[in-house]
């Protein structure tokens, strides 16, 4: 769907050369025929109001953090957009994610059959607002959202060379686990091992201890690369936000490094078959000695 722009808004707006009313040139221009492709990914990391956005030639990364213990990032590759132009090596700004989502769904979250909301997103750089042009059914709405001073995001230093254990599961298996485990527990204990129990999720709630084991030969298990037995606990309160991404995903990669830091990478396929990723990093709550298993 071609996006209709108000008179003057698209003056010279080819390849990111457009300008706002002040004449400032855009450093970022991104267009989508279906705005919900972006809003769906943003909802998967929406557990805090403020997000840091970084645009590079590879695409858009939106990061949300909590208490220096949890970091979630949504990656929307440049190829997902019908137009994606970044005039600098990287463009970074902070924005209120709640307001951004409200604007992206200004026409509602469900379009009429055969219709969708088209999006053109423009940014002139530091100190300027993020401008959204949204069109559905010939009606154009322009939203300007103030941006904030970018801040350094946490560096969890999660290096692939330090990964000790890694599995890839069909998301269906993990969704069932979260539905069955006792979420009155303060922590989720994750055991990954080259020997039995291979992959175990444990909770310690009001009803007592509960364990859910996965065999490495399970049909749900696509990759099993465990080098040593590791048991770590993670606060349930930190992991709960990741269930938004889990609900949308088709596969999940679960990795732990030498420090017990947890990486959950969710592969999400949109209605057009395009692949995006959401990644959560979480610090361990406490270590559990092997004798406690």
C-alpha positions as CSV (number, residue, x, y, z in Angstrom):
1,X,0.0,0.0,0.0
2,X,1.5,3.4,-1.0
3,X,1.7,5.7,2.0
4,X,0.0,9.1,1.5
5,X,2.0,11.9,3.1
6,X,0.6,15.3,4.0
7,X,1.5,18.1,1.6
8,X,5.1,19.0,2.0
9,X,6.0,16.1,4.3
10,X,7.4,14.1,1.5
11,X,9.3,16.8,-0.3
12,X,12.3,15.2,-1.9
13,X,11.7,12.2,0.3
14,X,13.5,9.6,-1.8
15,X,16.2,7.5,-0.1
16,X,16.0,9.3,3.2
17,X,16.4,12.7,1.8
18,X,13.2,14.0,3.2
19,X,13.0,16.9,5.7
20,X,10.7,18.0,8.4
21,X,9.1,21.4,8.6
22,X,12.3,23.0,9.8
23,X,14.3,21.8,6.8
24,X,16.4,19.3,8.8
25,X,17.2,16.2,6.8
26,X,16.2,12.7,8.0
27,X,18.9,10.4,9.2
28,X,16.5,7.5,9.4
29,X,13.6,6.6,7.2
30,X,11.7,3.3,7.5
31,X,8.5,2.2,5.8
32,X,6.3,-0.8,6.3
33,X,3.2,-1.8,4.4
34,X,2.0,-3.4,7.7
35,X,2.7,-1.5,10.8
36,X,1.6,-4.5,12.9
37,X,4.9,-6.2,11.9
38,X,6.7,-3.6,14.0
39,X,4.1,-3.3,16.8
40,X,4.1,-7.1,17.3
41,X,7.8,-7.2,17.9
42,X,7.8,-4.2,20.2
43,X,5.1,-5.7,22.4
44,X,7.4,-8.7,22.9
45,X,9.8,-6.5,24.8
46,X,7.3,-4.1,26.3
47,X,7.8,-4.5,30.1
48,X,9.2,-1.0,30.8
49,X,8.1,2.4,29.4
50,X,11.4,3.5,28.0
51,X,13.4,1.7,25.2
52,X,16.6,2.4,23.4
53,X,16.5,2.3,19.6
54,X,19.5,1.7,17.5
55,X,19.3,1.8,13.7
56,X,22.1,0.6,11.5
57,X,22.3,-0.7,7.9
58,X,21.4,-4.1,9.3
59,X,18.1,-3.0,10.7
60,X,16.5,-1.7,13.9
61,X,17.3,-2.9,17.4
62,X,15.0,-2.0,20.3
63,X,16.3,-2.7,23.8
64,X,14.5,-2.6,27.2
65,X,16.2,-3.2,30.5
66,X,15.2,-3.8,34.1
67,X,17.2,-3.4,37.3
68,X,20.5,-4.2,35.6
69,X,19.5,-7.9,35.7
70,X,17.4,-8.3,32.6
71,X,17.8,-7.0,29.1
72,X,15.4,-7.7,26.1
73,X,16.1,-6.7,22.5
74,X,13.9,-7.0,19.5
75,X,15.7,-7.2,16.1
76,X,13.8,-6.1,13.0
77,X,16.1,-6.7,10.0
78,X,16.3,-4.1,7.3
79,X,14.8,-6.6,4.8
80,X,11.5,-6.6,6.7
81,X,10.9,-3.0,5.7
82,X,9.9,-1.9,2.3
83,X,12.2,1.1,2.7
84,X,15.0,1.4,5.3
85,X,17.6,4.1,5.0
86,X,20.1,5.1,7.6
87,X,22.3,8.1,6.7
88,X,24.8,7.5,9.5
89,X,26.8,4.5,10.7
90,X,24.3,4.2,13.6
91,X,21.3,6.3,14.8
92,X,20.5,6.0,18.5
93,X,17.7,7.5,20.6
94,X,15.5,6.6,23.6
95,X,11.8,6.7,23.3
96,X,8.6,6.0,25.4
97,X,7.7,2.6,24.1
98,X,4.2,2.7,25.5
99,X,3.4,5.9,23.5
100,X,5.1,4.5,20.4
101,X,2.9,1.4,20.6
102,X,-0.2,3.5,21.2
103,X,0.6,5.5,18.0
104,X,1.3,2.4,15.9
105,X,-2.1,1.0,16.8
106,X,-4.0,4.3,16.5
107,X,-6.3,2.6,13.9
108,X,-6.9,-0.3,16.2
109,X,-5.1,-3.6,16.7
110,X,-7.1,-5.6,14.1
111,X,-7.7,-4.2,10.6
112,X,-10.7,-5.0,8.4
113,X,-10.2,-7.9,6.0
114,X,-8.0,-6.8,3.1
115,X,-6.8,-3.6,4.8
116,X,-3.7,-2.8,6.9
117,X,-2.1,0.2,8.5
118,X,0.9,1.5,6.5
119,X,3.8,3.2,8.3
120,X,6.5,5.6,7.3
121,X,8.8,6.4,10.2
122,X,11.2,9.4,10.0
123,X,13.8,10.8,12.4
124,X,16.0,13.9,11.9
125,X,18.5,13.1,14.6
126,X,19.5,14.2,18.1
127,X,17.0,16.6,19.7
128,X,14.2,15.9,17.1
129,X,11.1,13.9,17.6
130,X,10.4,10.6,15.9
131,X,7.7,11.2,13.3
132,X,5.2,8.5,12.3
133,X,3.0,8.8,9.2
134,X,0.2,6.2,9.5
135,X,-2.3,5.5,6.7
136,X,-5.3,3.2,6.6
137,X,-8.1,3.4,4.1
138,X,-6.9,6.7,2.7
139,X,-6.8,8.3,6.2
140,X,-3.4,9.6,7.2
141,X,-2.4,10.4,10.9
142,X,0.8,12.0,11.8
143,X,2.3,11.4,15.2
144,X,5.4,13.1,16.7
145,X,7.0,11.5,19.7
146,X,9.6,13.2,21.7
147,X,12.9,11.4,21.9
148,X,15.3,11.3,24.9
149,X,19.0,11.4,25.4
150,X,20.4,8.0,24.5
151,X,22.1,6.1,27.4
152,X,24.5,3.2,27.3
153,X,22.7,-0.1,27.4
154,X,24.0,-2.9,29.7
155,X,26.8,-5.1,28.3
156,X,26.1,-8.6,29.4
157,X,29.3,-9.7,27.7
158,X,27.5,-12.8,26.6
159,X,30.1,-14.2,24.2
160,X,29.5,-17.3,22.1
161,X,33.0,-18.6,23.0
162,X,31.9,-18.7,26.6
163,X,28.7,-20.6,26.0
164,X,28.7,-23.9,28.0
165,X,25.3,-25.3,27.1
166,X,22.9,-24.7,24.3
167,X,19.6,-26.2,23.3
168,X,17.0,-25.2,20.7
169,X,13.4,-26.2,21.4
170,X,10.2,-25.8,19.5
171,X,8.4,-23.1,21.4
172,X,5.4,-25.2,21.9
173,X,7.3,-27.3,24.5
174,X,8.4,-24.3,26.5
175,X,4.9,-22.8,26.4
176,X,3.5,-26.0,27.9
177,X,6.2,-25.9,30.6
178,X,5.4,-22.4,31.7
179,X,1.7,-23.4,31.8
180,X,2.4,-26.4,34.1
181,X,5.1,-25.1,36.4
182,X,4.1,-23.5,39.8
183,X,4.5,-19.8,39.2
184,X,4.1,-19.0,42.9
185,X,7.8,-20.0,43.1
186,X,10.3,-17.1,43.4
187,X,12.7,-18.7,41.1
188,X,13.0,-21.0,38.1
189,X,15.8,-23.5,38.4
190,X,17.3,-24.6,35.1
191,X,19.5,-27.7,34.8
192,X,21.3,-28.5,31.6
193,X,23.5,-31.5,31.4
194,X,25.1,-34.0,28.9
195,X,23.6,-36.7,31.1
196,X,20.2,-37.2,32.7
197,X,18.1,-35.2,33.4
198,X,19.5,-33.4,30.3
199,X,17.2,-30.4,30.5
200,X,15.1,-29.8,33.6
201,X,13.0,-26.9,34.8
202,X,12.2,-26.7,38.5
203,X,10.1,-24.5,40.7
204,X,9.7,-24.3,44.5
205,X,6.3,-22.8,45.1
206,X,3.4,-23.0,47.6
207,X,2.6,-26.5,46.5
208,X,6.2,-27.8,46.9
209,X,8.8,-28.7,44.4
210,X,7.9,-29.4,40.8
211,X,10.2,-30.6,38.0
212,X,9.7,-30.9,34.3
213,X,12.3,-32.9,32.3
214,X,13.0,-33.0,28.6
215,X,14.8,-35.9,26.9
216,X,17.5,-34.9,24.4
217,X,15.8,-37.3,21.9
218,X,12.4,-35.5,22.4
219,X,10.7,-34.4,19.2
220,X,10.6,-30.9,20.6
221,X,14.4,-30.8,20.9
222,X,16.0,-29.6,17.7
223,X,19.6,-29.0,19.0
224,X,21.2,-30.4,22.1
225,X,24.7,-29.2,22.8
226,X,25.5,-29.6,26.5
227,X,29.1,-29.9,27.6
228,X,28.8,-29.9,31.4
229,X,26.2,-30.1,34.1
230,X,25.0,-26.6,35.1
231,X,22.2,-25.7,37.5
232,X,21.2,-22.0,38.0
233,X,18.3,-20.2,39.4
234,X,16.6,-17.2,37.9
235,X,14.0,-14.9,39.4
236,X,10.6,-15.8,38.0
237,X,9.7,-12.0,38.1
238,X,12.6,-11.4,35.6
239,X,11.6,-14.3,33.3
240,X,7.9,-13.5,33.1
241,X,8.2,-10.7,30.6
242,X,9.9,-13.1,28.2
243,X,6.6,-15.1,27.9
244,X,5.3,-12.4,25.6
245,X,8.0,-13.3,23.1
246,X,7.5,-17.0,23.8
247,X,3.8,-16.7,22.9
248,X,4.7,-15.3,19.4
249,X,7.7,-17.6,18.7
250,X,8.1,-20.8,16.8
251,X,11.5,-21.8,18.2
252,X,13.6,-20.8,21.2
253,X,17.4,-21.1,21.8
254,X,18.4,-21.5,25.4
255,X,22.0,-20.9,26.2
256,X,24.1,-20.5,29.4
257,X,27.6,-19.3,29.7
258,X,30.4,-20.0,32.2
259,X,28.9,-17.4,34.7
260,X,25.5,-18.9,34.5
261,X,24.0,-16.0,32.6
262,X,21.0,-17.0,30.6
263,X,20.2,-16.2,26.9
264,X,16.8,-16.8,25.5
265,X,16.5,-16.2,21.8
266,X,13.1,-16.4,20.3
267,X,12.6,-16.8,16.6
268,X,9.3,-15.1,15.5
269,X,7.8,-15.6,12.0
270,X,5.3,-13.0,10.9
271,X,2.2,-13.6,8.8
272,X,4.2,-13.0,5.6
273,X,6.7,-15.7,6.6
274,X,9.5,-13.2,7.5
275,X,11.8,-14.0,10.4
276,X,12.7,-11.7,13.3
277,X,14.3,-12.3,16.7
278,X,13.8,-11.3,20.2
279,X,16.6,-12.0,22.8
280,X,16.4,-11.9,26.6
281,X,19.5,-11.9,28.8
282,X,19.1,-12.6,32.5
283,X,21.5,-12.8,35.4
284,X,21.4,-15.8,37.7
285,X,19.8,-15.4,41.1
286,X,22.0,-17.9,42.9
287,X,24.2,-21.0,42.2
288,X,23.1,-24.4,43.4
289,X,25.7,-26.9,44.3
290,X,25.7,-30.2,42.4
291,X,25.0,-32.1,45.6
292,X,21.6,-30.3,45.8
293,X,20.4,-31.8,42.5
